[in-house]
């Protein structure tokens, strides 16, 4: 049983192992402190040495400390750490401590304190369950005077050395992993930039011919100098609709690329949401009056102005209204509601359309978040699945939140946008709400209803 003094010394050495920051100098820093502590608790060793071997069994590295800070050259290394096949060597090979009277095996007779050494306590140092070296304690005692307690305390020191090397391995592994993660992130950023550049270039290149195709298809349908058969007219209408969808997809992809690459700016100002909503309704009526007969209802209520970028907020509302129009049949209703607690203004857009199931609500606001990927659904709605994702990003850039609720299929859906109210406190901190572009500013492509 170790004394309290020795346990305290061991705990101190353990903390030193944990605190040593430079793993490359771990043994140089630890051994002198261990040597001093051993002397303080009643083990007057003449020197303390740690000898490590390589995979081939040859001595790889030696650490040494004594009271006089003698040179390492005074400790004999030898070609191989275990080269005689003696009984004590076999004990150490099997992980047991050995007391050796053959002092000259490890110590050069020219060592100044050689005559004072009467025995060596040899303790195996294991690392990852393999013998990696030995701890050599030069003792002024005779071999039969070394106690079991002394051997036990020495074995505890070797366990600390094993702990030190395990910590060193962990630190090295963490450094390697961190470096690998950094390199992977760098490659991901590079790939992300390549992707953004490709999307931007491809989208621009696609939009030019598609715009021309749309124009010629419209001219063929409405300005033809020859009568069109019903079949040909149907084909041209389908070409025009498909071209419109492709152009909308290109515009949405461009907008996503600009948002995700930080090439847009947010310049917030107080915005009267009631007036903005009425303007959007007028615009929708003008563009969709011949296609959809949907009733718009505005539940007017006195609410504060919101602090947002008017252009980006308009884009969000057009996306949400366009989404409601696509999934609300003729004769349906789209209702705008308002609520404020003084700090936040909520604008809700509710429709009487097809609704959303509870399990599908979690799929919203993601890229290409179509709830039905069938061709029929795509042809009916004409959506790209990107509008809600764009809206979410824009709202969050304006320090707001967006959410969707629905009571289920065929029971309509409600999309709610919550934005900060233009309070005096908010207006004092305008810069906190502005978003500066990373590089060249790009405006967003318009929303097609």
TORPA-993645 format. One record per residue: x, y, z of N, C-alpha, C in turn. Coordinates in steps of 0.2 Angstrom, whole numbers, plus 5000, padded with zeros to 4 digits. Example, Ala and Ser with C-alpha at 12.3 -4.5 7.8 and 13.67 -1.06 7.14 Angstrom:
# TORPA-993645
506649725039506249785039506649845039
506449895035506849955036506450005039
END
This chain:
# TORPA-993645
500449945000500050005000500450065000
500450104995500850174995500550225000
501050255003500950305007500550365004
500250405008499950465006500350515002
501050515005501550565002501650544995
501750474994501850444987501250454982
500650444985500050454981500050524978
500150574983500150644981500650664976
501250634976501850644971501550614965
501250554965501050524958500550574955
500050594959499550634956499850704953
500350724957500650784954501050774947
501350714947501650694940501150684935
500550654937500050644932499750714929
499750764933499450824931499950854927
500650844928501150874924501150844917
501050774916500950744910500350774906
499750794910499250814906499350894904
499750924908499850994906500451014901
500850964900501350974895501150984888
501251044886500951064879501351044873
502051044874502451024868502550954868
502250914864502350844864503050814862
503350854858503950844855504550844861
504350884866504850884872504550854878
504150814877503750784883504250744888
504650704885505050664890505650704893
505950754889506450794892506150834897
505550854897505250894903504950854908
504750794907504450754912504950714916
505450684913505950644917506250684923
506550744922506850774927506350794933
505750804932505250814937505150754941
505050694937504950634940505550614944
506150624942506750604946506750644952
506550714952506550754958506050724963
505450714960504950684965505150624968
505450574964505650514967506150524973
506550564972507050584977506750614984
506250654982505850684988505450634992
505250584989504850534993505250474995
505850484995506250424998506550374994
506650394987506950344983507550384980
508150384983508750424981509050394975
508750394969509050364963509650404961
510150374958510750414955510550444949
510250404944509950434938509350394936
508950424931508350404929508450404921
508350354918508350344910507850314907
507550334901507050304897507450284891
507450214889507750194883507150164879
507150184872506550164868506850124862
506550074860506750044854506250044848
506550034842506150034836505849964835
505549964829505149904827505649844826
506349864824506849814823507149794830
506949814835507249804842507849844844
508149884839508749924841508549984844
509050004848508950064852508750124848
508250164849508050214844508150284848
508050284854508050354857508150344865
508550384868508750374875508650444878
508350444884508250504888508550494895
508850544898509250534904509250594908
509250584915509250634919509550614926
510050654929510250644935510350714939
510650714945510750774949511250824946
511750794942512250834939512050854931
511550834929511350844922511850814917
512150754918512650724915512450714907
512950704903512850704896512550634894
512150624889511850564887512350514885
512850534882513450494880513650444885
513550464891513850414896513450354898
512850354894512450294895512550254889
512650184890512850144884512150124881
512150124874511550104871511550034868
512050024865512149954862511749944856
511849894852511549884846510749864847
510649824852509949804853509849804860
509149824861509049834868509049774872
508849714869508849654873509249604868
509949594870510349564865510649504869
510549494875510949434879510449374880
509849384880509349334882509349314889
509549354893509549344900508849334904
508849304910508249294913507849364914
508249414916507849484918507649514911
507949494906507749524899507049494897
507049424899506449384897505849414901
505949424908505449454912505149524909
505649564907505449634905505049624898
505349574894504949564887504249544889
504149514894503449484896503049534900
503349594901502949654904503049654912
503549624914503749624922504349664923
504349694929504949724932505449684934
506049704933506649664934507149704938
507549674943508049704947508749674944
509149714942509749694938510349714942
510849664943511449684947512049704942
511849684935512349694930512349764928
512649814932512549884931512849904924
513449874922513849884916513449874910
512849834910512449824904512249894901
511949934906511750004904512150064905
512650054910513050114912513750104910
514050154907514750154905515150164912
515650124913516050134919516350194920
516450234914516750304915516250354918
515550334919515150374922515350394929
515350454931515650484937515350444943
514650434943514350404949514350324948
514650294944514650224942514750184949
515250204953515350164959514850164964
514350214964513850214969513250174967
513250144961512650114958512750034960
512250004964512349934966511749894962
511249924960510749894956510349934951
510049904947509649944942508949914942
508449954943507749934943507549944935
507349894932507149894925506449884924
506049934922505349934921505149934914
504749894911504449894904504049954903
504149984898503650044895503250014889
502650004890502149984885501850044882
501750034875501350084871500850044867
500250054867499750014863499849934864
499949914870500049844872500649814869
501149854867501749834864502349854868
502849814869503449844873503849894869
503849954871504150004867504850024870
504950014876505650034879505650014887
506150034890506150024897506350084901
506150094907506350144912506850114916
507450144917508050124920508150164926
508050144932508250184938508850154942
509350194942510050174945509950184953
510050124956509950124963510550114967
510650154973511250144977511050084982
510450054982510349994986510549934982
510649884986510849814984510149784981
510249734976509649714973509149684978
509349654984508849624988508549674993
508749734992508449784997507949824993
507749814987507249844983506549814985
506149854988505449824990504949824985
504449784986503849784981503549854980
503449894986503149954985503550004980
504249994981504650034976504550014969
504449944968504349924961503649944959
503149944963502449964962502450044960
502850084963502850154962503150164955
503750134954504050134947503650114942
503250064943502750044937502250094936
502050134941501550184940501850244936
502450254937502850304933502850284925
502950214924502950194917502250204914
501750194918501050204916500950274914
501250324918501150394916501450404909
502050374908502450384902501950354896
501650294897501250274892500650314891
500350344896499850394896500050454891
500650474893500950534889500950524882
501250464880501250444873500550434870
500050414874499350404871499150474870
499250524874499050594873499350624867
500050604866500350634860500050604854
499950534854499650504848498950544847
498550554852497850584851497950654848
498450694851498550764848498750754841
499250714839499450704832498850684828
498450644830497850624826497450674825
497250714830496850774830497150824825
497750834825498150884821498050864813
498150794812498050764806497350774803
496850754808496150754806495950834805
496150874809496050944807496250974801
496850944799497150964793496750934787
496550874788496150844783495450874782
495150894787494550934787494650994784
495151034785495351094782495351094775
495751034773495851024766495251004762
494850964765494150944763493651014762
493651054767493251114767493551154761
494151164760494451204755494251174748
494251114747494051084741493251094740
492951084745492151094745492051164743
492351214746492251284744492451294737
492951264734493151274727492651244723
492451184725491851154721491251194721
491151224727490551264727490551324723
491151354722491251414718491151394711
491451334709491451304702490751294700
490351264705489651254704489251314703
489351364707489051434706489151464700
489851464698490051494691489751454686
489651384686489351354681488651364680
488251364686487551384686487451454683
487851504685487751564683487851574675
488451544673488551544665488051504661
487951444664487451404660486751434660
486551464665485851494666485851554661
486351594661486351654656486351634649
486751574647486851554640486151524638
485751494643485151454642484651514641
484651564645484051614644484051644638
484651664635484651704628484251664623
484351604621484051564616483251554618
483151534625482451524627482051584626
482351644628481951704627481751714619
482251704615482051704608481551654606
481551594608481051544607480351564609
480351594615479751614618479451674613
479851724611479651774607479351754601
479751704597479551684591478851634592
478851604597478251564598477651604599
477751654603477151704604476951744598
477451764594477351794587476951744583
477151674583476851624578476051614581
475951624587475351614590474851674589
475151734590474651794590474751834584
475351834580475451874574475551834568
475351774567475451734561475051764555
475451764549475151784543474751734539
474751674542474351624539473851594545
473251564543472851534548473151474551
473051464558473351404561472851354562
472951294561472551244563472451234570
471951204573471851194580472451154583
472651104579473251054581473851094582
474051134577474651174577474651224582
474051254583473951304588474151274595
473851214596473951184603474751164604
475051144598475751134599476151194601
475951254598476351314599476251334606
475551324608475451344615475851304620
475951244619476351194623477051224623
477351234617478051264616478151324621
477651374620477651434624477651424631
477151374634477151364641477851334643
478051284640478651244642479251294642
479251344637479851394637479751434643
479151454644479051504650479351464657
479151404657479351364663480151364664
480451344658481151344658481551414660
481251464657481451534658481451544666
480851524669480751534676481251494680
481351434678481851394681482551424681
482751454675483351484674483451544679
482851584679482851644683482951624691
482551574693482651544700483351524701
483651484697484351464698484851524698
484751574694485151634695485051664702
484451674704484351704710484651664716
484551594716484851554721485651564721
485951564715486651574715486851634718
486451684716486651754719486551764726
486051724729485951734736486451694740
486551624737487051584741487751604740
487951644735488651674734488751734737
488151764740488251834744488251884739
488051884733488051934728487451984728
487051984733486452024734486552074740
486252124740486352174746485652184749
485552194755484952204758484952274761
484552324758484552394761483852404764
483752394770483152394773482952464775
482252474775481952544776481252524779
480952574782480252564784479752554778
479352504778478952484772478252474775
477752504771477052494773476852434770
476752384774476552314771475852314768
475452354771474752354768474752384761
475052434760475152464753475452414748
476052384751476352334746475952274744
475552254749475152194747474552214742
474252274743473752294738474052304731
474752334731475052334724475152274721
475352224725475452154722474852124720
474252134724473652104721473452144715
473552204714473352234708473752204702
474452194703474852164698474652094696
474452054701474251984700473551984696
473152034698472452034694472652054687
473052104686473252124679473552064675
473952024678474351974674473951914673
473551894678473151834678472451834677
472151894676471451904675471151854670
471451834665471151794660471251714662
471751704666471851634668471551604674
471551644679471251624686470751674689
470251644691469651684694469751674702
470151704705470251694712470051764716
469751754722469551814725470151834730
470351894731470851914735470451954741
470651934747470351974753470951994757
470852064759471352094763471052114770
471252074775470952094782471352154785
471152214783471552274785471552284792
472152304795472252314802472852354802
472752404807473252454809473852414812
474452414808475052374810475652424809
476152424812476752464811477052444804
477452494802477852474796478352424798
478552384793479152334794479752364792
480352334794480952364793481252304788
481252324781481452274777481652304770
481952264766482152294759481552284755
481252344752480552334749480652294743
481152294739481252254733481252184734
481652164740481652094741481052064745
480652114749480052094752479552084746
479552124741479052114736479152044732
479752034731479951964728479651904732
479751914739479451864743478751854743
478351914743477651904743477351884736
477751904730477551874724477651804723
478151774726478351704726477751674730
477551694736477051664740476351664737
476151724734475551734731475551684724
476051684721476151644715476051574717
476351554722476251484725475551464726
475151514730474451504731474051494725
474251544720473851544714473851474711
474451444711474551384707474151324710
474051324716473751274720473051284722
472751344720472051364722471651364716
471151324716470651314710470251384708
469951384702469551444701468951444706
468851504708468251514713468551514720
469251504721469451494728469651564730
469951574736470051634740470851634742
471151694742471751704745471651764749
471851754756471751804761472351824764
472451894765473051924768472851944775
473151924780473051944787473651974790
473552014795474152054798474052044806
474652044809474652044817475352074819
475352114824475952144827475852144835
476452134838476552134845476952204847
477052244842477452304843478152294841
478452234841479152224839479152184833
478752144831478752104825478052114822
478052114815477452114811477352044807
476852014808476651954804476251964799
476351944793475951944787475751874785
475151854785474951784783474651784776
474751734772474451724766474051664766
473451664766473051594767472651584760
472651524758472251504752471751444754
471351434749470851384749471051324744
471651314744471951274739471951194741
472451164738472451084739472751074746
473051114749473251104756473951064756
474151054762474851014763474750964769
474950904768474850854773475450864778
475250844784475750854790476450834788
476550774785477150744784477550784779
477150824774477450864769477650934771
477450954777477651024779478351024780
478650974782479450974784479850974777
479550964772479850964765479951034762
479551074765479451144762480151184763
480251234759480851284760481451254759
481451194755482151164753482151174745
482751164743482851164735482451114732
482051124727481651084723481151044727
480851074732480451044737479751034734
479650994729479050984726478750924731
478050934732477750884736477550824732
477450834725477250774721477750784715
478150734713478650744708478350714701
477750704701477450674695477450734690
477450704683477350754678476750794678
476150764680475550794680475550854685
475850844691475850894696476250954693
476850934690477250994687476951024681
476550994677476251024672475651064674
475351044679474751084682474951144686
475451144690475751194694476151244690
476651214686477151254683477651274687
477751254693478251274698478851244697
479451274700480051244700480251214706
479851224711480051204718480651244721
480751304719481351344721481051414724
480451424723480151494725480151494733
479951444737479951444744480651444747
481151414744481851414746482051484745
481951514740482151584739481851634744
481251624745480851664750481151664757
481251594759481551584765482251624766
482651614761483351644762483251724762
482851754758482751824758482451844765
481951814767481651834774482151834779
482551774779483151774785483651824784
483851844778484251894777484051964780
483351964780483052034782482852024790
483251974793483151964800482451944802
482051904798481451884799481351804799
480751784799480651704799480051694795
479951634792479451614788479251544790
478551534790478351464792477651454788
477551384787476951364784476551324788
475851324788475351284791474851264787
474551204788473951174784473651124789
472951124788472551074791472451004787
472851004782472850944778472650954771
472550894767472450894760471750924759
471650974754471051004752470751054757
471251074762470951124767471451184767
471751194761472151254761472751254765
473151314764473751324767473851394769
474251404774474451474776475151484777
475451534774476151554774476251614778
476651614783476651674787477451704787
477451764786478151804786478151844792
478651834796478751884802479351924801
479251994802479852034801479852084806
480452114808480552164813480152224811
479752254816479452314815479952374815
479752424811480252484811480152534817
480352504823480352544829480952594829
480952644834481452684835482152644836
482052594841482652554842482952524836
482552494832482852464826483152514821
482852574821483052624816483752654818
483852644825484552674828485052624826
484952564824485452514823485352484815
485252534811485152514804485752474801
486352484803486952444800486852374802
486552354807486552284809486052244805
485652284801485152254797485352254790
485852284788486052294781486452234780
486452204773486852154771487252184765
487952184766488352204760488552144756
488552154750488752104745489452084745
489552014744490251994743490451994736
490752044734490952054727490452104723
490352084717489952124713489252114715
488852174715488152164717487752144711
487252094712486852064707486152074709
485752104705485052114707484652044705
484052034709483751974708483251974701
483251914698482751914692482051914695
481651944691480951954693480551884693
480051894698479651834699479151824693
479051764690478551764685477951724688
477351764687476751734690476351684685
END
